[in-house]
């Protein structure tokens, strides 16, 4: 590069603009002893056959640069200017078209030479492919422009739809001949028939004499059939631990058990006498029932089992384990929901049926009770609290839940003047004080078709004198006031307490 133009003097520059895009080091192939500028000049002339002269006043058409041989024969004064490139004088010919050489520009003006490169072989190939395929812009199959919109649409919430009554919507099927088969919608009569058939199937799985229904309301029938399953035994849930069979025991009686010495019978307090729960019915000599004396006291029945010397099955102390002997019927009790009755007459002390359901822990029962609190739903929880005597044992007790699974006794309603009583019974395992049987016995003769009832919150006369176990207090007129959160009693008896308990589960409350 020559020295800079002194300040104040006109500039005389000639600049080469190379558009070929070559990045190679141009000084690598310069021969030793050769002027670097001249070598670069020769390389530029040989690699860029096209050139154009541009000025700040008027454009100059591009011409071919002068070859190296011609430049050597040029005027000596031209060789003194290393950055100046001379141009050929074009010839006017059809075979070799040329462009007239512009007049020489004054030295005071700046002169630029622009090299317009020819396309490389790779560029020519790409241009040919582009012209053949007529590619315009981005290929939408490879780079879809609506990809973001489709992704957002897939992640959006579905549009709300109006509820559909599928029971009244006609079904349309396509046959093999592609002809639609329009079927008429299911009628209410057919729907009711299906519900009854489903309910009868469930009732038919219950052991013992037949259990029927006398419910006409389709809504109640659907509730009865779709939201409950009958079971013939307890269903143990996680957390419930049973006593191992090795710890079970029985009496040493041979043949028929002796009422005065059977080891399965509890002893009277401060006496050697045995508490005998069963006796022969005065109405039917073939029927063994709970004695009137036993029905009036608080005690647990210890029945003989398979480990006893009598083998249990042929013993008189083997009643609950033989199962139900009366027919039962579920009916519509009006404001009290479902009710239970028997088409057969029931005598005093006769065993009716067991209370069954899911056996759960107290913690699980508390959680289930909290979920239904304030919903005015009837509670089906029954605490197994016969052996509970302190807070520690209460935390370890189990609870029976008959809401989803249970026997037909779950439909027995409450009454302040009940005709049935629930009694704890030990059957197959005398050593287990966490799980035992809850059995219903008749307190008096019950005519056929009479509703069966029992006291959800039994209270003894002693407890009535000592405290208000029914969670009520008296007003200024001597009448008992009702708790605002208590469950209302709808039994309609003359001695009705008006309420049951303030949102609590059923409890035996019959400990001696």
Steps between C-alpha positions, in 0.01 A plus 500: 500500500639840411528781742192695589398802296621818663235713656361756265598321179251322272467130557604258232397150607397189323333226717439138404171347637511122466160321515629154431484397865834323494655475846832347403816681595602673184863539599566129529573450124714813443832412351812608684638832388176603336326822587201402725275767364568405139442133582164577663415713201574219259296251710204735515510554126518128426221400744255785429443540128226758548555849632319828525622845562289711734536868575320735722359682201384247242491121476735320266403185320708195603778395265756225497823588670821525312704182495834469668687497167339823394577659833869425451497686167320800643649838546781527751317772682215258563726246663593757756141494632454149650130541586387620159353251257480589134213402278497370148358703219203297384457409138171543331436156355214253492732214577665672790264756647671758712413811691653836419769607739396803702719807484776517756394654823693772669749386759322706762202264488482166689472192282348163610511164325232243591566138422181307418573128555370222286292232683689193614408147395327441837297819464403405146381158622295652782346754264406223256337298778310804624372582152401137435307459826365853497561532876360822632561576867495235779360155438187487724505121511838510671458827688123553554418860570191410706680258736465732800127556439436125478697432819302765689172359369588150621585628849185711534212392720216330312192701435222453751210293383147483622409188699357219293218277615643177366208294617261681266743536208425254219786278391593460135701202380652437158451149364724317255290635217566858624133547574429677830308302757299753698401354836229653713615660828476296818165553661457583869327168551791308354746706703310423820497133408878501459547664840278244667684217330834638620368535854351152502834360387676668792239387751524146369864484609409540869517183704190376681125544434395735219544877529254701290408863435174694511629826348309651207687827444744464207729758662519308827546173316789645303657628820458164665638302207784720377660630816528197727633142499381223730752282683474185707796570728734772624736665252829580672669819382869599539603553861262242651688222681335172593613271782682194375312172504753347740368722779138390457349258750180307574327306776582144607141380490419165342181465300251764615637783714403518865351837595667481840854417388549600136825693469358725229246656740593804709463483876272715706666774699599376846351157427587163350182495293522527124324759287282298263393710201270257318194294582207319338229724356160472663336561163698235310676214684729450202627858511791616717479868590663748735339481842297792632737525796800532275328761279459726802866499597831616354712204403681347205406161360788253470387233256672165459726459198684231307768466773243403763451138603137520385623610155260792522262410218287255697502709817218719629761777552538539127227739371652801322746281311212303347381817326172678437175302514239770413414672174569873469360776280631849415225761467454874461472660846418851375696778669717242677631359172509124465369267770517129577223259597428128488211319329534238774397542864797528735488378862672652801875432512519367145820571309431715193828578321850646536626854437772474234723736308858613459722457806716813524722667758387789717719744307342394173155529657579854618604598148183355347285666762663839436429470128125458561473746789241768431361319196196365693578152373413206721798345675567127463804493731477269801779489759624168637550649847392216728850456643585871502572622852750787452631741239781270388269212421260736324773603256561134419139397450347418164185634334246338267397712200189376318458788256633335182517135607281328757197289579132592483507593870654832399145605409368454856390842625529649848222511755488624858271200567675229293385143443854368435829506687853466373721269712876432463578136428832315491475218249813359339771670709456551873844658533433788262374810682534733198264326257180324600146453367212747538174299511137621503250328733128569545413670830136394472267319264494679165199439273560438130544822300601713802802725451813388683668767713778532756646779715798666329617646830384269783498663843456316829288624787813544710658730244180702471520581871869587497549703184339616180631230271257595226669842475192704597419741780178620661336836450314700765181288450681172574511398137819385331644745252631375167856560393515705176749259338338179624346244267121525524305190604203412276376187678172660614484305828339654809834481684698644208813685614478733202860450398760229472849643552695800371651354181653191659521141382299221656637355819399193695540673834400174666812420696430365852 
